[in-house]
Every structure is written in structure tokens, then in C-alpha cells.
Amino acid sequence: MELNELGMRACEAKYQAAAVSEVKKNDVLKACAKALIEYNKDIISANDLDIKAAADNGISEGMQDRLRLNEKRIEAMAEGLEQIAQLSDPIGETIEEFDRPNGLHLKKVRVPLGVIGIIFESRPNVTADAFGLTFKTGNAVILKGGKEAINSNKAIVKILRQVLENEGLNPDILQLIEATDRETTVNFMKLKKYVDVLIPRGGAGLIRAVVENSNIPVIETGTGNCHVYIDKDADIEKAVPILINAKTQRISVCNAAESLVIHKDVAQDFLPILKKALDEKNVELRGDENVVRILGDSVIPATEEDYGTEYLDYILSMKTVDSVEEAIAHINKYNTHHSECIVTENNDTAEAFLNGVDAACVYVNASTRFTDGFEFGFGAEIGISTQKLHARGPMGLKELTSYKYKIYGNGQIRG
Amino acid sequence: MELNELGMRACEAKYQAAAVSEVKKNDVLKACAKALIEYNKDIISANDLDIKAAADNGISEGMQDRLRLNEKRIEAMAEGLEQIAQLSDPIGETIEEFDRPNGLHLKKVRVPLGVIGIIFESRPNVTADAFGLTFKTGNAVILKGGKEAINSNKAIVKILRQVLENEGLNPDILQLIEATDRETTVNFMKLKKYVDVLIPRGGAGLIRAVVENSNIPVIETGTGNCHVYIDKDADIEKAVPILINAKTQRISVCNAAESLVIHKDVAQDFLPILKKALDEKNVELRGDENVVRILGDSVIPATEEDYGTEYLDYILSMKTVDSVEEAIAHINKYNTHHSECIVTENNDTAEAFLNGVDAACVYVNASTRFTDGFEFGFGAEIGISTQKLHARGPMGLKELTSYKYKIYGNGQIRG
């Protein structure tokens, strides 16, 4: 189907999506969960085609694993939809309510964004997840998945659209772009006439392409060059587990730490202890002159590029500083405004760091790995915003909404 | 100065801007107000150059008037800064605060956006106004004004930067792009590395150019194709003044009405009454077949284009509908999501309209002209957002802020 046609259908469907009651939305989500399990064989055979094509195209085992769907993974998708059904519906909430001296009564009310576009990479589970979150918030959605997962995505979307239809709703509340060429993707980014917000989910390359090409308002998600700063007043008993957790608990995610910043006053004492723990996890170390001097030649000298790199690997850059101010300046120079941590027992230093560091989430004495919609108690997330407009940090249901002013008068005119 | 240099300076200044106390910000704003009046002769002689150039370039009297600054207008600019000093500072406010089962304590705190870019057209008073609002909210700002006002803008910015410096602050909190060529403007729209948000203020052409060219997140402001819908249950005593006020109280503004939608059941009775009132204001009428049939040949047949046009003139398009649903569909097809009004005494119809119409501000029995930061009680506004991301409707101080999460732990790591 042509993109404009898709856009028009989404625009038509969005008004219905916005008007579905909370009870009905939850029923539909539960029916979707059931249908995914009932028709899991359809999904698995479609997925087999994708896996076969991936193998034929020499795609890595790791990528193939991310692409693979089996009964258990489909159950997890279904469970995700069930969980979204349990969350309370933000739509219709009165955010503020006030009167003006002229008698006008104003209500600021939460409404859907309208049509949300989501561009994502290989994982086909995002399809059901993105539908669940956007549907629960009264939005219509147009999905553009990675071409490696096209058969899986088509099978999942077919099942979910069938449920929408069975439930008496417009199936165009959920649409998938089936063309997989690059030109279609770029044209999708320019569909401002029909799409209210575009959310890319994927690596730095995808995000950059969307930001450069889109004329639709974009919410940037994802890239995380996160730091752990160990202050001169740090408790080493806390510093070691926090650094190890932030760096190695899961290396491929955006809230993993990529860089250690450490105060010079404690570098001599703490670095050997930290190195021992990092060595156990086989983390490659790249440090500045001071670090190399203290830890010896097993540490690779760090370059400017290291400080700006999100490794997503068992690699850690290391930098010594003279003060918390220098730590803040270093982090603000190289970070991606995602998640940053200070380890310190000094409250004043902690507050200076919390205020000075420019990031969505700033931690005192806790791992950066907590930046996550579930960990924040939002119950779900569509991604982690690294921009400052609209939403920052983990984006749950509320962050998929906008607001409008309803204004009640009795004949007021402006003088 | 080169744009990159400007961007780097703004980025350096933004951290200081974010840390200035409320008391100090208010002192600086008052000092700026005083300085504008003290040095008004400098502004007026710079403005004379702009006015002379405008006259030489055959710019219309109306435009020249918008460009002109005199003692009284400079006083108004100063008063605007004084007023901003009176508003309470949103920065640092705790928006939400909650604990997690693992003991993490989260604070969602209001912070500045960072560096705001503002591109505006001829009125030089925007310069002081935009500085006041962005400074009060802890942001650094880069301004790009219209080339017609370049000398005036330079004079105003010079005075304000001098005050910043006298007050011991980094003057780069406020910067003006002095180059007036189109290429510089387009390059400014691509300064994502340094600018967090770009706000265009001006006509539809400017807004479109920014949306098409910018890779910085944009807040769209301004264009308003606003409707008044007169329902079958309308009170004509309210309908006439609301329509006349919305259409004619000030024709050149974005919250002025451009189109009348009227229920067929009352068209025969109400249209002649409305026409009489509109004739008194010399409003040209363009109506559909029904309107022409009822009101006769003095009404020009309306085209599709009429329904999509923001006239900003004494012209009104008119459309008859069979139901509130048809009114909503018509408005959602042609509007710019700015401000819409229903005149009705029926509460159910009013709620259907409030819920169904996709606009920032939807009115029952009141003029669309109230969509304004001052009228909403925000004390000031930087513009009226017509997009759904971040801010919708009048944007006051709060809408020039973002937030961050401060997270307090005692050694938590993720399992």
C-alpha cells in the first residue's frame, strides 16, 4: 500500500482509537494476548522464513537469536500485552483545572498524541509491545520494522488486526509498512501530514538517520554513553559492585556504563581494587596517563575517541579528575544525556553532581542500569528519551500522550 | 562570528544560566529593564537605520510600523521584563517524588531546556521578550531576527549583554546571529550539536522552512485556521458577539476565526442575523451552496481552498453541516489544531465537540481570541504551540523547561 494511503487510514482510525473506553481497550489487549498464543504456529512459520533468510544472508548467530521466535517468546509477548491491560489508562485525566477572572473555566486534559510512527530494528517482539502501548494510550500506530523480521512482523500484525476487527474496531489503528526498501523508510520519515510523532528504536545509526531526515517531530531514544564517577568521598564497598553492575550486568544495553571517572585522591588506593573486579569479568581497560601509571601496562592508553564511545562491549574507558567540577565538565562534554552516577558519601558533592550533570537520570550510589520503565515503576516503556523536549528518561504510557485545553464559557468575548 | 563558535559559547553559558538563583535572575531582569530605558536613544537611532532601509526598500507602511521603536514602545519592552521578574521561577520545582521497593528514592525535578534557538520575523520587541522568558527559565538563548530589524536587534542585545556582564554573568547567555543571509539561517537550523530546541515565531512560510530544514527538535507555533461552530442548540444572543469577536477583534492574529460552521437547522434563521453583524464590520463572506441560497449573491461561493485558508483578513468562509459529527469532521479536516469554538446550550453536544475536535484549545460559548498566555493567566508567552509534542497551546515559563530524574540510592545494583 502507498504511504499516503496508509497515512490517511491512520488519521481516520485515530479518532476511533482516541474514543475507545478503558474497559474496551483492556478487553482488546487481552484478546490480542490470547490470539498470539492461539495462532503461535502462524508466527513461528513466518519467523522460520526470516531465520532462513538471515542464515542465507550470513547474518550472525547473535542477530539470528534476537530475531528468533518460539512458543516461549510468543508467550512473553502475550504476557506483555496482559501487563499493559493491567496499567491504568492515562487518557482523559484532568492534569490541571482553573478559573479565570472573566468566568472562563479551563481544564487541561490528557489526550492521545494521534498517529505515532515507530521505526525499529530486528527484534519482532517490539511489534506487539509497541501496539500495546500505543493502543492503551488511544493512539493509532504505523510500524516500520527491520527487513530481517518482515515475515514475523506481518504475521503478528495480521493476528492483531484481526482481533481489532473482531472487536468491532477499525483495524487501521495498527498498520505495518510492508515495503522494506530504504526509500520507503525515508519517505515515511517525511509523512508529517499524517504522523504526529516519530519514535526510532534502535542503534545510533538509525537514530541519526531519523533525526536528519524526518520532518515529523521525533523523540530520540537510546544511545547511552554512561559514566560512573567515584568521588574522593566514595565508599569503596559500594563503588565496586556499582561499577561492575553498571558495566557488566548486561553490556549491550543503553544504560550500561562505558566510562569510569575517578577522583585523583582515591585513584591510587581504589584503582587496583576496581581492576581486580573488572579483570574477573574480562573487561578491557583504556585509561588516561594517571590510570596507566597506577595500574601498569595492561591498561591501554585512552584516546579522545574512547571517551566519546558507547562500546556496548566488555571495554571501559577510565579518566582521573581533580574535583567533582572537573568530573561534571568531563561527563557533560562526552555523555549522551542518558544516565550518570556518582559514588560518594558526601551529600554536598552528591547534590552538586545531581544538579550539574546534564542527563535524563542522575544517580547517587546506585547503578545506571536502573534507567528503565519497569524499574521506575511505570509498568512498561516504549524507550528511553535522551532529548529534553516532551519526555526525558524512561517513557511509559503518560509519555505517549499530549493534552488539550477544554474551555467552558457563557458568552465571553475579548475586549 | 561563526555559527559553531556561537553554539559552543552558548553551551558553555548554559550551565551558568541554569545555576543562577531566582533572586539574582529577577535582579538582572529589572536591571535590563532599566538599561533599555536608560539607553533608549541608542536603540532609537539604530532603529532609525532599519526604518530608513525599509523605506528605501519599499517595505509597506504596515510593516514599517511593526518595525518602529519609540520611547513608548521601549518602555513597553522594559515593562515586559519587569513583569517576567514578578513571575515565579519554575526551575528546581519537584514535579514528582516516589520510592521504589528496592529503596531507591526518585525525584523528578524541573530543569532548563539548555540552549534555545529562536527565529523570528520583523518585530524587534521580540528580542527583549524572548531573552526575558528564556533567562528566567535558566536557559541560554541564540536569537535570529529578521534582517529588516538587524540594527535594532543588535542595539537591544548589546545593552542586555552589557547588563549580564555588569552583573557578573556570562554575556553569552544571550547571543544574536548578526549575519542576515538565508544560508546562515538554514545552517542555524542544523546546529543540533549545540541547540536543544528551536522555536520559530512568524508566518506560515517561516514555520514550514524551519520544520523542513531543522534537525533540532522544533516547537511549531502560530498558524491558526480557527472555526466557530454554531450548533442547532445555540443561543443566537451568544453566537453573534462570539463570532464577531473571534473574526474581527484583531484580524491579523493566529487565534482569530477564519471560518463559520453552522447547523442546517438554524442556518435559515441565524445566517441573516449573522450577516447583518458581519456586514457592519465589512467582512467578505464565502459560503457553500446552502449559505449562498439563504443569503443570496452577495456571498461568494466557497472553494476547497477557502476552507483551508488562514485569511488574516476581513474574510470569512462559511459551511453548513447536518450534525455536530459533521462539524467535527469538517474542522478536523481543515484546521491547524489551534483554537476552535462551539456555540451551544446543549451540554452533551458541547462535550462531543470538546472531545472530538483535535485542537490545542477548544471553547464552549467563548471567543477563540482567548488563546493567549496572558489570558490563560501564565503571565507571559513565548508563542502558541500547534503541535502535540512537549507543549500545546499557549507556552509560558513552564513550557520552556524540561526535567531530570535525581535518584538517591545506598548501593543498589540491578539483579
Interface residues (C-beta under 8 A of the other chain):
Chain A: Y15 A19 F98 R100 L104 L106 L113 G114 K192 D196 V197 V211 E212 N215 P217 V218 I219 D235 E237 K238 P241 I242 I244 N245 A246 Q249 N332 A350 L354 N355 G356 D358 A359 A360 C361 V362 Y363 V364 N365 A366 S367 R369 F370 E375 F376 G377 Q387 K388 L389 H390 R392 G393 S402 Y403 K404 Y405 K406 I407 Y408 G409 N410 G411 Q412 I413 R414
Chain B: Y15 A19 F98 R100 L104 L106 L113 G114 K192 D196 V197 V211 E212 N215 P217 V218 I219 D235 E237 K238 P241 I242 I244 N245 A246 Q249 N332 A350 L354 N355 G356 D358 A359 A360 C361 V362 Y363 V364 N365 A366 S367 R369 F370 E375 F376 G377 Q387 K388 L389 H390 R392 G393 S402 Y403 K404 Y405 K406 I407 Y408 G409 N410 G411 Q412 I413 R414
